[in-house]
């Protein structure tokens, strides 16, 4: 469809959210770039390939109890009525025992440990009141982790506990996928970075999207503002097609200054323009030279909604990051939420939990208005109203999604 046709048609035919997301993800290929990073820098990074243990844990036979290391056969006849008497020494040979503590190395010649509770020391002798079997109260080499054991498979996202385990087995560096690269290009002739004059607007969408990219596991490049000019927009996007994803903010609708769909259709293909969600239906999704391009709306709330719905899953797929569902809270709605049939609505709400015995309540921050950033910045989450539901009434129990989650 030409630019003029789109402008005349508006958004009469909007693509369902699920279909639009699937269309975008079909165009996103996970990159294969890897790097080796030290453990201290590997938290939340994604494992590339397989990680095996370089050494066993424990790497020596160790005492599992405080007590005395012995040759098990020297205790076979020991009992409360007929204890065994052994000489205390640093080495263990026939008829001797060595004092050990939990975690200490088992002396050469010993094959078991008698718990201290089952012994009594007199001078340089120890009386043993219980027989032990070979290997009893001893942690063998590799009891926790065997040398060469596979610890993590490709795609595992590393946690602090994982890094502790890797250090314990002698792995000082790990092979991980590079973070997916995302170019963030704010557009609009009215935008400035500071000190706005009448008619000018502070640029926030690009900054917000950049910080979401970093939180979601990507590496963002926050570009300078690009004015509403076809040549300037074409150059800005074309220069960044070496990134895994390109994201623009503003200029995605069908107005005279909404030039991005036209620009992307010239250098590539617009896959979707207009999605059945609110706020933010003027989102557009495209691809050029194999690089997915997300054209997010200029209204701040619409920009955030679409970033969560489309940019986040695309980024995670590009970077081998598993998709996860956001944490949710059940709450009782205090006011009605209206919704247009056939459109998926994201209604911002504030949560209140003043009494532990009462159900949490959710109050809409604003019934409509995708340009009011405070309505999302001061919210605790949003209620997703499905396409098949005509809103929710006050008193209904709803599910509130926390879109700020980072995993």
N, C-alpha and C positions, 0 to 999 in steps of 0.2 A: 504494500500500500504506500502511495506517495505521501510526502509530508502534507500537501494540501488536502489529500483525501482523509488523512488522519484527523486533521484539524476540523474538517467539516463533519466527520462522523463522530468525533468525540470518543467516548468510551461506552458505546452502546453494547458491545460484546466484550465482556471482561472474563479473563481466564480464571478458573477456580484456583485457589491458593495451592492446593496439592498438585494440580497439573502443572502450574507455573514452576513450582519448586523442582518437580521431577524433570521438567524440560531443561532447567538450568543445570541440574546435577548431571544430566546426560552429557553436558558440554564441559564438565570439569574432570580432568584427569589428574590423579594423584602424581605429584612429581617424584622423581627418584634420586634427588640430590641428598647426599649424606655428609656428615662431618663427625669428627671425633672430639668429644668435649670432656673436660675433667669432671669428676663427680660433683664438685661444688657448684657447677653450672648446669647440671643435668636435671634438676627438679622440673617435673612436668614435661620433659622432652619425650619424644616418641622413639622407641627402640627400632633401629633398622637392622633387620636380620635376627640372628639368634645370639643370646649372651649365655656363655657357659662359665662355670667357676674355675678360676685359675689355680686355686688350691682348696684342699678339704677344710672343713670346719667340724670338729676341732682338727688341727693338723698334728696333734700328738695325743697319746692316750692320757686321759685326765681323770682325776678322782671326782666322782659325782657326789661324794659325801665327805664331811669331816670325819677323820678316824685314822685307821692304820692300814697301810698297804701291806699285803701278805701274799704268800703262796697259798692258794686255796686249799691244797692238800694238807697243809699244816694245821688247818682248822676243822677237818672233816669229823673229828671225834669230839669237838668242843660242844659243851652244853652248860646249863646253869649248874647242874650237879657235878659235872666233870669238865671244867674249863681247861683250855689249852694255855700254856705259858710260853711266851716268846720273848726273845731278847730284843730290846729297842736299839736300832742301828740306823745309819743313813742309807745303807744298802740293804737289799732284800735277798737273802739266801735261805737255805734250809734252816728253819728254826728262828728266823729273825723277822722283825716287822719295822716299818718306817712310818713315822707320823706324817700325815698328809692333810691338806685342807681342800675344800671344794674348789675345783678348777685347777689344782696344781698338777704337775706332770707326774704320772705314775712311775715310780723308780724301776730301773731295769731289774728283771727277775720276778717282779710282782705281777699277779694276774687278777687280783680282787682287792676290795677294800672292806674292812670291818667297821661298821659305824661306831663312833666314839661312845654311844650309849651302851654298846655291848662289850665295853672294855673297862679295865681298871688298871692304872699304872702304879707300880710300886718300884721305886728306884729306877734301875735300868731294864726292868721287865714289864711286860704288859700281859694281863690276864684276859683271855678271849672267852666270852660266854656264849657265843653263837657261831655255828659253822656257816661258811659262805662258799658259794660255788664259783667256779672260774668265770670271770667277767662281771661278777656281781658288784654293783656300785661303781662301775667303771664306764666312762664314755669312750668308746673306741674312736679311732681315726675316722673322720667322715660321718660320724653319727648324725650331725645336723645337715651337712652338705658334702657330697662326694666330689672329689676333684673331677672336672670335666662335666659335671652335671648341668643340664640345661636349666637355667633359672628363668629366663624371659624370652618370649617369642616376639617375632616381628609385630609391630603395632602396639606394643604395651606402652602405656604412658607412665613414666617413672614417678614414684612418690618418695618422700624422705625415708620411709622404712626400707624401700628398695635400695636406695643409695647406701644405707647403712649395711645391708646385706652384701652389696657388691664390694664395699670396702673391706668387709670381714674376709672375703674370699680372694682378696688380692687384685681385684679389678679397679685400677685407678682412673681409667678413662672408658667411655662407652661410645659406641657408634650409634648415632641418632639421625633422624631425618632433619634436614634444615627446616626452619620455620617457613611456611609459605609466604611469599612476598605479595604485598597488596599495595597498589598505587591508589591513593585517595586524592581526588581532584575536585575541590569545591568550585562551583561555577555560579556566575551571576554578576551583572554589571553593578548591582546595588550593594555588593558585599565589600566590607573593609575589615581589617583585623583589629582596629582600635579607633577611638575618637570619631564616632559617626556624626556626620552632618545630617540635617533633615533630608529624608529620602534614602539615607544609607542604613545598612543593617550590619551588625557585627556578625562575622562568620563564626558559626558554632557547629554546623553539621559536620564539616570536615574534621574538626578537632575531635568531636564526639565519636565519629566513625573510626578515626585513627586509634583512639584509646580502646574502643571495643575490639578492634583487630588485635591489638597487643594483648588484651585480656583473654581473647579466645585462642591465643597461641600462634598468631601471625606476626610478621615483621612489616610494619606499615611505613610507607613513604608519603608524608603529608606535603602535597604540592602547593604552590602559590595559587591564589585565586585566578581563575580564567574568566574573562568577560564573555558576554553573549555574542560571540562572533564565530561563524562557521569555520573559518581558517584557523583561528586560535584554538578552538575546541578540537578540531581534527589533528592539529599538531600535538596538542597536549596528550591526547589519547594514543596516537600513533607512537609517540616517543616512549610510552610506558608499556607497550605490548610485550616486552620481555619479562614483565611480572607475571606471577601466577594468576592474579586477578586484577582488574581495573575497576575502581568504584568512583562514580561521579555523584555529586549532590547538587540538586536543583536542575531546572531545565528539562524535566522528563515528561511534562504534560503536553498539551496540544495548543498552547498559546503562541503568540507571535515570537516570543523570546525563548520558547522551549525547543531548542535546536538539536539537542543531543540525539534523539532517535533518528533524525535525518542524517546527522554526521555518522553515526554508527552504521546505518544502512548503506552509506557510501563506501566505507572502508571494510565492512563486514556484513553481518546479518542481524536484524532485530528478531529475536525469537518470540518474545512476548512484549506487548505494550498495553498495559491496562489489566489490573488484577482485581478480582472480586473480594477486596478486603477494605476495611475502613478502620482508621484513617490511612490514606496512602495509596489509593487505587491507581494513580498515574505512574507507578513504577514501570520501568522497562528493563528487559533482560536481553542481552545480545552476545555476540561473539565475533572477534576479528583476529585473523591469523592464528586461530586456535586458542586465543585468550578470552575467557569469559569477561563480559562487561556488565556491571550492574549500574543502572541509572536510577538513583534513589531520588524521591521527591524532595523539594526544597523546604517544605514545612517541617519543623524540627521533630514533632511527634511522629508524623508520617515517615520521616527518614529513619527514626529509631525502630519503628514497627517493622519496616521492610528490611532493615539491616539484620534484625533478629531472625526474621522468617526466611531470608534468602542469603544474605552475606555469610552468616554464621555457618549454616550447613555447607555452603560452597567452600568456605575457607577450611573447614575441618576435613572435608573430603580431599581437598588439594594437599593438605599436610599430613595425611594418614591418621587423623585424629578421629576417634570414634564419636558418633553423635550420642548425646545424652538428653533426656527429658529434663525440663526445669523442675526445681522443687515447687511444691504446691501447698496451699493452705485452704482448708474448707472454711467457709464463712457464710454468715447470714446477711443477705443484701438489705441495706437500709432504705434504698431508693430504687425505683425502676430503672432498668437499662433497656433502651429502645434499640432495635436492630432492623435493618432492611433485609427482607427475605432474599435469599440467594447471595448474600454478602456475609463474609466472616468478619465480625466486629471485635476489636480489641479495646475494651473499656477500662480506662485507668481507675484504680480504686485505692483508697487508704484503708488500712486494717486497724481495728481497735480491739484490744483484749484487756479491758479494765478489770474484769473480775474472772479469776481462774475458774469459777464454777459456771460461768456463762459462755455461750458459744462466741467465737470471734465474729465480729461484724465487718462488713465491707461497705464503704461509702464511696460512690463515684466521685472523682475529683472534678470531672467536667463531662457533660453529656455529649458535647461535640466540640470541634475546634482543634485542628491538627497543627495550628501554628503557635500554640501556647506551650512553650517548653516547660514552664513550671508545672503544668498539669501532669507531666510524666516524671519530671525530676523530683517532685514531692510525693509521688505515688509510691505505694509499696508493692505494686504488681498490677496485672491486668486480668480481667475476666474475658475469656474467649467465648464469644457467642457464635455457635456454628451457623452455617448457611441455612440449615433447615429449621432454625428456631427464631421466632419473632420476639426476641428480647427476653428479659427476666423481670419478674415482679418483685416488689419489696417483700421480704420475708422468705424468698427462695434461698435455698442453700446452693452456693456457687463454688467453683474451684478457681482460686486465684493463683496465677503463675508468677513466679519471681523471674522476670526476664534478665535480671542483672547477674544471674549465676554464671560462673566462668568455666565450668567443667563441660 
